[in-house]
Amino acid sequence: MNLPINTDETFKLPRLFVDNSLAQNGVIDLEPAQAHYLINVLRRNQGDQIRLFNGKDGEWLGILSVQSKKSATIQITQQLLEQPQLARRIHLLFAPIKKQRMDWLIEKAVELGATDFHPILTQNTEVRKIREDRLKAQIFEAAEQCERLEIPSLHTLQKWDTLLSKWDKTVPVISCIERYDAQPIVAVMQDHSNSNIAILIGPEGGFTKEERDQIAQKSIPVTLGNTILRSETAVIKALIIAQSLEISPN
């Protein structure tokens, strides 16, 4: 039986990503870490309402059932939001950076609509190994917090030239290249305001001259302005421009 709920107040309820199908009257066994978070950190109790999403089935309301301090289930009661159709994909091709700044990059890129993360290796890439499980957890957490219903995909780390050599040619790659004769990013983004795109951001220290020339041949080179931006700043600026130029369907 559905419990009464003020839909204007649902945003105040805790929101969790779960790797389960969501449907009316289903029961979800929470992971121990999620149960601990709800019960011991947020101090949620038996019968409290929780929002759930899985990136596929929309957002659902459920009722918490506590078994122990690290064990709980949620019975699904009603759907709050249907899963929207994804308007377009925005791929982010980026060279990994150091931990704290990488955390910030992932969080803000999720908030600003990136749908696919492609970590790449260039000659000057400073972090050459990543923990995929940690990055995925950050993506899930960022989606929970910003209330996205879809979960961005994390792709395998690979060399930039390997990735571009097999790239889908129907998806233009917009490469932000510093110290290069390129057109402003806004002009290019306007031409691709509602289509799938990829944004390529270089490493700390920038691309080498050879890389710049090769990337320019395989993509659309653009400039982000007269100043040299840190990698995470460049990501945010490019995504804000892409989002601001999106055209809503009639």
C-alpha positions as YAML, in Angstrom:
chain: A
units: angstrom
residues:
- id: 1
  name: MET
  ca: [0.00, 0.00, 0.00]
- id: 2
  name: ASN
  ca: [1.41, 3.40, -0.94]
- id: 3
  name: LEU
  ca: [2.07, 5.79, 1.92]
- id: 4
  name: PRO
  ca: [0.88, 9.40, 1.57]
- id: 5
  name: ILE
  ca: [3.70, 11.67, 0.43]
- id: 6
  name: ASN
  ca: [4.03, 15.35, -0.29]
- id: 7
  name: THR
  ca: [5.76, 15.32, -3.67]
- id: 8
  name: ASP
  ca: [7.04, 18.85, -3.02]
- id: 9
  name: GLU
  ca: [9.07, 17.48, -0.11]
- id: 10
  name: THR
  ca: [10.58, 14.37, -1.70]
- id: 11
  name: PHE
  ca: [13.86, 16.17, -2.45]
- id: 12
  name: LYS
  ca: [14.56, 16.11, 1.29]
- id: 13
  name: LEU
  ca: [14.58, 12.30, 1.40]
- id: 14
  name: PRO
  ca: [17.88, 10.37, 1.18]
- id: 15
  name: ARG
  ca: [18.64, 9.19, -2.35]
- id: 16
  name: LEU
  ca: [20.57, 6.01, -3.14]
- id: 17
  name: PHE
  ca: [21.89, 4.37, -6.28]
- id: 18
  name: VAL
  ca: [21.23, 0.63, -6.32]
- id: 19
  name: ASP
  ca: [22.36, -1.98, -8.82]
- id: 20
  name: ASN
  ca: [18.97, -3.71, -8.88]
- id: 21
  name: SER
  ca: [15.87, -3.59, -11.02]
- id: 22
  name: LEU
  ca: [13.22, -1.29, -9.57]
- id: 23
  name: ALA
  ca: [9.52, -2.13, -9.74]
- id: 24
  name: GLN
  ca: [6.37, -1.85, -7.67]
- id: 25
  name: ASN
  ca: [6.46, -3.95, -4.46]
- id: 26
  name: GLY
  ca: [10.03, -5.11, -5.06]
- id: 27
  name: VAL
  ca: [12.41, -5.57, -2.13]
- id: 28
  name: ILE
  ca: [16.02, -4.39, -2.26]
- id: 29
  name: ASP
  ca: [18.73, -5.82, 0.00]
- id: 30
  name: LEU
  ca: [21.09, -2.93, 0.68]
- id: 31
  name: GLU
  ca: [24.85, -3.30, 0.57]
- id: 32
  name: PRO
  ca: [26.35, -3.19, 4.11]
- id: 33
  name: ALA
  ca: [27.98, 0.18, 3.40]
- id: 34
  name: GLN
  ca: [24.66, 1.67, 2.26]
- id: 35
  name: ALA
  ca: [22.82, 0.25, 5.27]
- id: 36
  name: HIS
  ca: [25.50, 1.66, 7.57]
- id: 37
  name: TYR
  ca: [25.24, 5.07, 5.89]
- id: 38
  name: LEU
  ca: [21.46, 5.26, 6.27]
- id: 39
  name: ILE
  ca: [21.22, 3.84, 9.79]
- id: 40
  name: ASN
  ca: [24.35, 5.09, 11.53]
- id: 41
  name: VAL
  ca: [25.30, 8.23, 9.60]
- id: 42
  name: LEU
  ca: [21.92, 9.67, 8.54]
- id: 43
  name: ARG
  ca: [20.15, 8.13, 11.59]
- id: 44
  name: ARG
  ca: [17.28, 6.75, 9.55]
- id: 45
  name: ASN
  ca: [14.87, 4.42, 11.31]
- id: 46
  name: GLN
  ca: [12.42, 1.62, 10.63]
- id: 47
  name: GLY
  ca: [9.68, 2.83, 8.28]
- id: 48
  name: ASP
  ca: [11.51, 5.90, 6.98]
- id: 49
  name: GLN
  ca: [11.13, 6.75, 3.30]
- id: 50
  name: ILE
  ca: [14.08, 6.50, 0.92]
- id: 51
  name: ARG
  ca: [14.47, 7.41, -2.77]
- id: 52
  name: LEU
  ca: [16.10, 4.87, -5.08]
- id: 53
  name: PHE
  ca: [17.39, 4.98, -8.66]
- id: 54
  name: ASN
  ca: [19.46, 2.63, -10.84]
- id: 55
  name: GLY
  ca: [20.05, 4.64, -14.01]
- id: 56
  name: LYS
  ca: [17.41, 2.66, -15.94]
- id: 57
  name: ASP
  ca: [14.04, 2.52, -14.21]
- id: 58
  name: GLY
  ca: [13.48, 6.08, -13.05]
- id: 59
  name: GLU
  ca: [13.25, 7.13, -9.39]
- id: 60
  name: TRP
  ca: [11.25, 5.20, -6.82]
- id: 61
  name: LEU
  ca: [10.10, 5.63, -3.25]
- id: 62
  name: GLY
  ca: [10.72, 2.87, -0.74]
- id: 63
  name: ILE
  ca: [10.32, 2.06, 2.95]
- id: 64
  name: LEU
  ca: [13.34, 1.19, 5.07]
- id: 65
  name: SER
  ca: [13.33, -2.01, 7.11]
- id: 66
  name: VAL
  ca: [16.22, -2.27, 9.59]
- id: 67
  name: GLN
  ca: [17.60, -5.70, 10.54]
- id: 68
  name: SER
  ca: [20.83, -4.60, 12.26]
- id: 69
  name: LYS
  ca: [23.33, -1.71, 12.26]
- id: 70
  name: LYS
  ca: [24.71, -2.88, 8.92]
- id: 71
  name: SER
  ca: [21.77, -4.77, 7.44]
- id: 72
  name: ALA
  ca: [18.59, -3.37, 5.92]
- id: 73
  name: THR
  ca: [16.11, -3.77, 3.11]
- id: 74
  name: ILE
  ca: [13.89, -1.34, 1.26]
- id: 75
  name: GLN
  ca: [10.43, -2.23, 0.02]
- id: 76
  name: ILE
  ca: [9.56, -0.28, -3.12]
- id: 77
  name: THR
  ca: [6.19, 1.44, -2.90]
- id: 78
  name: GLN
  ca: [5.74, 3.84, -5.81]
- id: 79
  name: GLN
  ca: [7.47, 5.48, -8.75]
- id: 80
  name: LEU
  ca: [8.31, 9.16, -8.36]
- id: 81
  name: LEU
  ca: [9.91, 9.87, -11.75]
- id: 82
  name: GLU
  ca: [10.04, 7.99, -15.03]
- id: 83
  name: GLN
  ca: [13.40, 7.43, -16.69]
- id: 84
  name: PRO
  ca: [13.87, 10.24, -19.23]
- id: 85
  name: GLN
  ca: [15.16, 9.60, -22.72]
- id: 86
  name: LEU
  ca: [18.75, 10.76, -22.98]
- id: 87
  name: ALA
  ca: [18.83, 13.78, -25.31]
- id: 88
  name: ARG
  ca: [22.45, 13.35, -26.36]
- id: 89
  name: ARG
  ca: [25.75, 11.93, -25.21]
- id: 90
  name: ILE
  ca: [28.62, 14.15, -24.13]
- id: 91
  name: HIS
  ca: [31.86, 12.16, -24.02]
- id: 92
  name: LEU
  ca: [34.71, 13.55, -21.92]
- id: 93
  name: LEU
  ca: [38.20, 12.47, -23.00]
- id: 94
  name: PHE
  ca: [40.65, 13.54, -20.30]
- id: 95
  name: ALA
  ca: [44.10, 12.79, -18.93]
- id: 96
  name: PRO
  ca: [43.93, 11.66, -15.27]
- id: 97
  name: ILE
  ca: [45.26, 14.12, -12.70]
- id: 98
  name: LYS
  ca: [46.13, 13.90, -9.01]
- id: 99
  name: LYS
  ca: [43.63, 12.56, -6.51]
- id: 100
  name: GLN
  ca: [41.92, 15.57, -4.92]
- id: 101
  name: ARG
  ca: [41.66, 17.49, -8.17]
- id: 102
  name: MET
  ca: [40.48, 14.36, -9.97]
- id: 103
  name: ASP
  ca: [37.70, 13.96, -7.41]
- id: 104
  name: TRP
  ca: [36.57, 17.51, -8.11]
- id: 105
  name: LEU
  ca: [36.75, 17.00, -11.88]
- id: 106
  name: ILE
  ca: [34.57, 13.87, -11.76]
- id: 107
  name: GLU
  ca: [32.00, 15.43, -9.43]
- id: 108
  name: LYS
  ca: [31.57, 18.60, -11.46]
- id: 109
  name: ALA
  ca: [31.57, 16.82, -14.81]
- id: 110
  name: VAL
  ca: [28.73, 14.57, -13.61]
- id: 111
  name: GLU
  ca: [26.81, 17.62, -12.42]
- id: 112
  name: LEU
  ca: [27.31, 19.33, -15.79]
- id: 113
  name: GLY
  ca: [26.00, 16.49, -17.91]
- id: 114
  name: ALA
  ca: [28.95, 14.37, -19.04]
- id: 115
  name: THR
  ca: [27.59, 10.96, -20.03]
- id: 116
  name: ASP
  ca: [30.82, 9.08, -20.77]
- id: 117
  name: PHE
  ca: [34.25, 9.35, -19.13]
- id: 118
  name: HIS
  ca: [37.24, 8.26, -21.24]
- id: 119
  name: PRO
  ca: [40.55, 8.52, -19.34]
- id: 120
  name: ILE
  ca: [43.46, 8.77, -21.77]
- id: 121
  name: LEU
  ca: [47.24, 8.60, -21.70]
- id: 122
  name: THR
  ca: [49.34, 11.28, -23.37]
- id: 123
  name: GLN
  ca: [53.07, 11.91, -23.12]
- id: 124
  name: ASN
  ca: [52.60, 14.38, -20.25]
- id: 125
  name: THR
  ca: [49.84, 12.54, -18.38]
- id: 126
  name: GLU
  ca: [50.92, 12.71, -14.73]
- id: 127
  name: VAL
  ca: [48.72, 9.89, -13.35]
- id: 128
  name: ARG
  ca: [49.18, 6.79, -15.48]
- id: 129
  name: LYS
  ca: [47.14, 4.31, -13.44]
- id: 130
  name: ILE
  ca: [43.60, 4.68, -12.14]
- id: 131
  name: ARG
  ca: [41.35, 2.73, -9.82]
- id: 132
  name: GLU
  ca: [38.20, 2.14, -11.83]
- id: 133
  name: ASP
  ca: [36.23, 1.00, -8.77]
- id: 134
  name: ARG
  ca: [37.00, 4.26, -6.98]
- id: 135
  name: LEU
  ca: [36.09, 6.42, -9.97]
- id: 136
  name: LYS
  ca: [32.83, 4.53, -10.47]
- id: 137
  name: ALA
  ca: [31.95, 5.06, -6.80]
- id: 138
  name: GLN
  ca: [32.56, 8.80, -7.25]
- id: 139
  name: ILE
  ca: [30.35, 8.86, -10.33]
- id: 140
  name: PHE
  ca: [27.54, 7.08, -8.45]
- id: 141
  name: GLU
  ca: [27.85, 9.45, -5.48]
- id: 142
  name: ALA
  ca: [27.86, 12.55, -7.68]
- id: 143
  name: ALA
  ca: [24.74, 11.32, -9.53]
- id: 144
  name: GLU
  ca: [23.02, 10.70, -6.18]
- id: 145
  name: GLN
  ca: [23.80, 14.21, -4.97]
- id: 146
  name: CYS
  ca: [22.88, 16.14, -8.14]
- id: 147
  name: GLU
  ca: [19.74, 14.05, -8.76]
- id: 148
  name: ARG
  ca: [20.64, 12.76, -12.20]
- id: 149
  name: LEU
  ca: [18.61, 9.73, -13.19]
- id: 150
  name: GLU
  ca: [21.16, 8.26, -15.60]
- id: 151
  name: ILE
  ca: [24.61, 7.05, -14.56]
- id: 152
  name: PRO
  ca: [27.57, 8.20, -16.68]
- id: 153
  name: SER
  ca: [29.73, 5.39, -18.08]
- id: 154
  name: LEU
  ca: [33.41, 4.98, -17.22]
- id: 155
  name: HIS
  ca: [35.51, 3.57, -20.06]
- id: 156
  name: THR
  ca: [38.87, 1.82, -19.91]
- id: 157
  name: LEU
  ca: [42.05, 3.89, -19.71]
- id: 158
  name: GLN
  ca: [43.91, 3.84, -23.02]
- id: 159
  name: LYS
  ca: [46.35, 5.84, -25.13]
- id: 160
  name: TRP
  ca: [44.81, 8.87, -26.81]
- id: 161
  name: ASP
  ca: [45.86, 7.82, -30.32]
- id: 162
  name: THR
  ca: [44.44, 4.31, -29.82]
- id: 163
  name: LEU
  ca: [41.11, 5.76, -28.76]
- id: 164
  name: LEU
  ca: [40.88, 8.25, -31.62]
- id: 165
  name: SER
  ca: [41.92, 5.66, -34.21]
- id: 166
  name: LYS
  ca: [38.77, 3.64, -33.51]
- id: 167
  name: TRP
  ca: [36.46, 6.53, -32.62]
- id: 168
  name: ASP
  ca: [32.95, 6.66, -34.06]
- id: 169
  name: LYS
  ca: [33.32, 9.22, -36.84]
- id: 170
  name: THR
  ca: [29.69, 10.31, -36.46]
- id: 171
  name: VAL
  ca: [30.54, 11.81, -33.06]
- id: 172
  name: PRO
  ca: [32.75, 14.89, -33.51]
- id: 173
  name: VAL
  ca: [35.71, 15.23, -31.16]
- id: 174
  name: ILE
  ca: [36.20, 18.83, -30.05]
- id: 175
  name: SER
  ca: [39.80, 19.15, -28.86]
- id: 176
  name: CYS
  ca: [40.77, 21.95, -26.51]
- id: 177
  name: ILE
  ca: [44.36, 22.67, -27.54]
- id: 178
  name: GLU
  ca: [46.33, 25.44, -25.89]
- id: 179
  name: ARG
  ca: [48.87, 27.54, -27.80]
- id: 180
  name: TYR
  ca: [47.38, 26.52, -31.13]
- id: 181
  name: ASP
  ca: [45.74, 28.39, -33.99]
- id: 182
  name: ALA
  ca: [42.17, 27.22, -33.47]
- id: 183
  name: GLN
  ca: [38.68, 28.66, -33.58]
- id: 184
  name: PRO
  ca: [36.80, 29.62, -30.38]
- id: 185
  name: ILE
  ca: [34.99, 26.75, -28.71]
- id: 186
  name: VAL
  ca: [31.67, 28.61, -28.63]
- id: 187
  name: ALA
  ca: [31.53, 28.81, -32.43]
- id: 188
  name: VAL
  ca: [32.09, 25.07, -32.78]
- id: 189
  name: MET
  ca: [29.69, 24.14, -29.98]
- id: 190
  name: GLN
  ca: [26.95, 26.17, -31.65]
- id: 191
  name: ASP
  ca: [27.25, 23.95, -34.72]
- id: 192
  name: HIS
  ca: [26.80, 20.82, -32.55]
- id: 193
  name: SER
  ca: [24.40, 22.14, -29.92]
- id: 194
  name: ASN
  ca: [22.05, 19.15, -29.97]
- id: 195
  name: SER
  ca: [24.18, 16.32, -31.34]
- id: 196
  name: ASN
  ca: [26.39, 13.78, -29.62]
- id: 197
  name: ILE
  ca: [29.86, 15.21, -29.06]
- id: 198
  name: ALA
  ca: [33.19, 14.43, -27.44]
- id: 199
  name: ILE
  ca: [35.35, 16.96, -25.62]
- id: 200
  name: LEU
  ca: [39.08, 16.27, -25.42]
- id: 201
  name: ILE
  ca: [41.05, 17.95, -22.63]
- id: 202
  name: GLY
  ca: [44.82, 17.71, -22.39]
- id: 203
  name: PRO
  ca: [47.06, 16.87, -19.43]
- id: 204
  name: GLU
  ca: [48.88, 19.13, -17.00]
- id: 205
  name: GLY
  ca: [51.80, 20.41, -19.03]
- id: 206
  name: GLY
  ca: [49.75, 20.25, -22.20]
- id: 207
  name: PHE
  ca: [50.08, 18.20, -25.36]
- id: 208
  name: THR
  ca: [53.44, 17.93, -27.06]
- id: 209
  name: LYS
  ca: [53.83, 19.67, -30.43]
- id: 210
  name: GLU
  ca: [53.62, 16.32, -32.20]
- id: 211
  name: GLU
  ca: [50.46, 15.40, -30.29]
- id: 212
  name: ARG
  ca: [48.86, 18.77, -31.04]
- id: 213
  name: ASP
  ca: [49.44, 18.37, -34.75]
- id: 214
  name: GLN
  ca: [48.16, 14.79, -34.82]
- id: 215
  name: ILE
  ca: [45.10, 15.55, -32.68]
- id: 216
  name: ALA
  ca: [44.22, 18.53, -34.88]
- id: 217
  name: GLN
  ca: [44.10, 16.20, -37.89]
- id: 218
  name: LYS
  ca: [41.76, 13.75, -36.16]
- id: 219
  name: SER
  ca: [39.40, 16.22, -34.48]
- id: 220
  name: ILE
  ca: [38.12, 19.80, -34.40]
- id: 221
  name: PRO
  ca: [40.70, 21.93, -32.56]
- id: 222
  name: VAL
  ca: [39.32, 24.80, -30.46]
- id: 223
  name: THR
  ca: [40.61, 27.36, -28.01]
- id: 224
  name: LEU
  ca: [39.16, 28.05, -24.57]
- id: 225
  name: GLY
  ca: [40.51, 31.60, -24.50]
- id: 226
  name: ASN
  ca: [43.71, 33.54, -23.99]
- id: 227
  name: THR
  ca: [44.65, 32.08, -20.59]
- id: 228
  name: ILE
  ca: [46.09, 28.63, -19.94]
- id: 229
  name: LEU
  ca: [43.67, 26.71, -17.73]
- id: 230
  name: ARG
  ca: [44.31, 23.82, -15.38]
- id: 231
  name: SER
  ca: [42.87, 20.56, -16.66]
- id: 232
  name: GLU
  ca: [39.91, 20.45, -14.31]
- id: 233
  name: THR
  ca: [39.07, 24.11, -15.02]
- id: 234
  name: ALA
  ca: [39.18, 23.45, -18.76]
- id: 235
  name: VAL
  ca: [36.78, 20.51, -18.34]
- id: 236
  name: ILE
  ca: [34.28, 22.63, -16.43]
- id: 237
  name: LYS
  ca: [34.46, 25.56, -18.86]
- id: 238
  name: ALA
  ca: [33.94, 23.32, -21.89]
- id: 239
  name: LEU
  ca: [30.99, 21.49, -20.31]
- id: 240
  name: ILE
  ca: [29.32, 24.72, -19.21]
- id: 241
  name: ILE
  ca: [29.56, 26.04, -22.77]
- id: 242
  name: ALA
  ca: [28.18, 22.80, -24.18]
- id: 243
  name: GLN
  ca: [25.27, 22.83, -21.74]
- id: 244
  name: SER
  ca: [24.48, 26.52, -22.22]
- id: 245
  name: LEU
  ca: [24.13, 26.08, -25.99]
- id: 246
  name: GLU
  ca: [21.80, 23.08, -25.87]
- id: 247
  name: ILE
  ca: [18.55, 23.70, -27.72]
- id: 248
  name: SER
  ca: [15.42, 22.39, -26.08]
- id: 249
  name: PRO
  ca: [13.22, 20.27, -28.38]
- id: 250
  name: ASN
  ca: [9.93, 21.88, -29.47]
...
